[in-house]
């Protein structure tokens, strides 16, 4: 179950990253997926991965806030 959670988080990150140009909401999806990947990292004990994903989620959230609504 935990592996499936990580796989869904990673797949969602890839898809939403590819679709970011289509709208602001995809940046929010990417931020949420990055956060989920960070949680996955914590749950499996991969602390470096978790910290980097938390940082990436924060960057994506800031990009979401700064991007004008379409």
trRosetta pair geometry for C-beta under 8 A, 3 or more apart (Angstrom, degrees):
i j d omega theta_ij theta_ji phi_ij phi_ji
1 4 5.7 -53 -152 34 32 113
1 5 6.6 37 149 -22 64 103
2 5 5.5 -49 -152 31 35 116
2 6 6.6 33 151 -15 65 103
2 40 7.3 138 -178 -141 82 85
2 43 6.1 -152 -146 130 120 132
2 44 6.8 141 157 -72 130 94
3 6 5.8 -54 -151 38 34 110
3 7 6.2 34 152 -20 66 107
4 7 5.6 -54 -145 37 32 112
4 8 6.3 32 157 -18 66 105
5 8 6.0 -56 -147 36 27 108
5 9 6.4 28 154 -19 63 107
5 36 7.4 -134 171 174 90 107
5 40 5.8 -180 116 -99 101 108
5 43 7.9 11 88 60 141 157
6 9 5.6 -54 -146 36 31 112
6 10 6.2 27 157 -15 66 108
6 37 7.1 79 -143 -126 69 67
6 40 4.2 129 -96 -163 85 146
6 44 7.3 17 -71 -30 141 136
7 10 5.9 -56 -145 40 29 108
7 11 6.1 27 157 -17 65 110
8 11 5.8 -55 -141 40 29 110
8 12 6.1 31 158 -21 64 109
8 36 7.8 -62 98 139 89 145
9 12 5.9 -58 -148 37 25 111
9 13 6.5 30 152 -23 62 105
9 33 5.5 152 -163 -165 64 75
9 36 3.9 -153 -116 111 116 110
9 37 4.3 166 144 -69 127 70
9 39 7.9 -163 -99 54 156 92
9 40 5.5 -151 31 -21 156 140
10 13 5.6 -51 -151 30 32 115
10 14 6.6 30 154 -18 65 103
10 33 7.9 149 -77 172 12 111
10 37 6.2 96 -71 -102 65 118
11 14 5.8 -54 -151 35 33 110
11 15 6.3 27 156 -13 67 108
12 15 5.9 -56 -142 41 31 107
12 16 5.9 22 163 -12 67 113
12 29 6.8 -121 172 164 102 99
12 32 7.9 -60 136 93 136 90
12 33 3.9 -159 105 -111 108 133
12 36 7.3 32 60 55 137 141
13 16 6.2 -63 -140 43 22 103
13 17 6.0 26 160 -23 62 111
13 30 6.2 80 -138 -143 60 72
13 33 4.2 -170 -68 126 70 128
13 34 6.0 98 -109 -68 115 66
13 37 6.2 5 -46 -37 140 139
14 17 5.9 -57 -147 34 24 112
14 18 6.6 21 156 -16 60 109
15 18 5.9 -63 -156 38 29 111
15 19 6.4 7 156 -4 66 115
16 19 5.8 -67 -142 48 33 101
16 20 6.8 66 154 -62 65 78
16 26 5.0 176 -161 -171 79 81
16 27 7.8 156 163 -83 107 16
16 29 4.1 -152 -121 103 140 109
16 30 4.0 -168 118 -67 122 76
16 33 5.8 164 24 7 141 142
17 20 6.0 -17 -156 -25 33 114
17 30 5.5 101 -69 -115 65 128
19 22 4.9 -39 -178 23 80 123
19 23 7.8 -16 149 35 92 79
19 26 4.4 -141 105 -132 93 149
20 26 4.7 -155 -99 107 42 118
20 27 5.4 72 -138 -71 99 75
20 30 6.4 -8 -81 -25 108 144
21 26 8.0 -29 27 65 32 147
22 26 5.9 79 61 -17 91 145
23 26 5.5 108 70 -3 73 98
23 70 5.4 -101 -129 22 84 143
24 27 5.6 -50 -165 27 48 113
24 28 6.9 45 143 -15 71 101
24 64 6.5 105 -177 -148 87 71
24 67 4.8 174 -116 108 100 122
24 68 7.4 -126 -71 91 135 34
24 69 5.8 -81 16 -114 158 47
24 70 5.9 -179 -6 -7 101 94
25 28 5.4 -49 -155 35 44 115
25 29 6.4 48 146 -21 69 100
26 29 5.3 -45 -145 35 39 115
26 30 6.3 45 151 -21 65 101
27 30 5.6 -50 -150 35 33 114
27 31 6.5 36 149 -20 63 103
27 60 6.2 -174 -179 -175 78 86
27 63 5.4 -126 -166 108 133 104
27 64 4.3 176 116 -87 113 81
27 67 5.9 115 19 18 162 153
28 31 5.6 -50 -148 34 34 113
28 32 6.4 32 154 -16 65 104
28 61 7.8 59 -119 -114 61 63
28 64 4.8 97 -72 -132 71 144
29 32 5.8 -55 -148 39 32 110
29 33 6.2 30 153 -18 65 108
30 33 5.7 -56 -144 39 30 110
30 34 6.3 34 155 -21 64 105
30 60 5.1 -134 108 -157 100 142
31 34 5.7 -53 -148 35 29 113
31 35 6.5 32 151 -19 63 104
31 57 5.3 95 -165 -158 67 68
31 60 3.7 -172 -85 109 80 113
31 61 4.4 111 -148 -66 145 70
31 63 7.8 -174 -65 52 115 95
31 64 5.7 -66 -20 -22 143 137
32 35 5.6 -52 -151 35 33 113
32 36 6.4 35 150 -19 65 103
32 57 7.8 87 -79 -141 13 108
33 36 5.4 -49 -146 36 36 113
33 37 6.4 39 151 -20 65 102
34 37 5.6 -50 -148 35 33 113
34 38 6.5 37 149 -21 63 102
34 53 5.4 -173 -179 -171 76 82
34 56 4.7 -131 -160 106 137 101
34 57 3.7 -177 105 -79 110 78
34 60 5.6 138 14 15 148 145
35 38 5.5 -51 -152 33 34 114
35 39 6.6 36 149 -18 65 101
35 53 7.4 153 -99 146 19 99
35 54 7.3 59 -118 -113 62 57
35 57 4.2 101 -64 -134 72 152
36 39 5.6 -49 -150 34 35 113
36 40 6.4 41 148 -21 64 102
37 40 5.3 -48 -149 34 35 117
37 41 6.5 43 149 -23 63 101
37 49 7.9 -99 152 157 94 101
37 53 4.6 -137 101 -147 99 146
37 57 8.0 -180 50 -58 92 111
38 41 5.4 -48 -152 31 35 116
38 42 6.7 37 150 -18 64 100
38 49 7.9 -173 -118 130 52 71
38 50 5.0 90 -163 -156 69 64
38 51 7.8 115 -140 -50 105 10
38 53 3.5 -167 -74 101 81 112
38 54 4.4 109 -140 -59 152 69
38 56 7.9 -179 -59 50 112 94
38 57 5.9 -77 -14 -15 136 135
39 42 5.6 -50 -152 34 36 112
39 43 6.3 34 151 -19 66 107
39 50 7.7 96 -66 -134 11 102
40 43 5.7 -57 -147 38 32 111
40 44 6.4 12 160 -4 67 109
40 50 7.9 -165 74 -96 52 87
41 44 6.3 -66 -143 45 26 96
41 46 4.5 -89 -154 77 80 96
41 47 7.1 131 152 -97 103 16
41 49 4.1 -155 -127 101 129 99
41 50 3.2 -172 106 -70 121 76
41 51 7.9 -117 122 0 146 47
41 53 5.7 160 -4 21 141 136
42 45 7.7 34 -179 -73 29 27
42 46 8.0 -83 -53 55 20 63
42 47 7.4 57 -106 -103 57 59
42 50 4.6 98 -55 -124 69 148
46 49 4.0 6 133 31 115 123
46 50 6.1 141 92 -25 70 88
47 50 5.4 -54 -143 36 33 114
47 51 6.3 33 159 -20 67 103
48 51 5.9 -53 -148 34 30 109
48 52 6.4 26 155 -14 63 108
49 52 5.9 -61 -149 40 29 109
49 53 6.2 24 156 -16 66 110
50 53 5.9 -59 -146 39 28 108
50 54 6.4 31 155 -21 64 104
51 54 5.7 -53 -149 34 31 112
51 55 6.5 31 152 -17 64 105
52 55 5.6 -53 -151 36 33 112
52 56 6.2 34 151 -19 66 106
53 56 5.4 -50 -141 39 36 113
53 57 6.2 41 154 -23 66 102
54 57 5.6 -50 -147 34 30 113
54 58 6.5 33 151 -20 62 104
55 58 5.7 -55 -154 34 32 113
55 59 6.5 32 150 -18 66 104
56 59 5.6 -51 -148 36 33 112
56 60 6.3 33 153 -18 65 106
57 60 5.7 -55 -146 39 30 111
57 61 6.3 33 154 -22 65 106
58 61 5.7 -53 -146 35 30 111
58 62 6.5 30 154 -18 64 104
59 62 5.8 -56 -152 36 31 110
59 63 6.5 32 150 -19 64 105
60 63 5.5 -52 -149 35 35 114
60 64 6.4 41 149 -23 65 102
61 64 5.4 -48 -151 32 35 116
61 65 6.6 35 151 -19 65 102
62 65 5.7 -51 -149 35 35 112
62 66 6.3 23 156 -10 66 112
63 66 5.9 -64 -144 45 29 104
63 67 6.1 32 158 -31 66 110
64 67 6.0 -56 -143 27 26 111
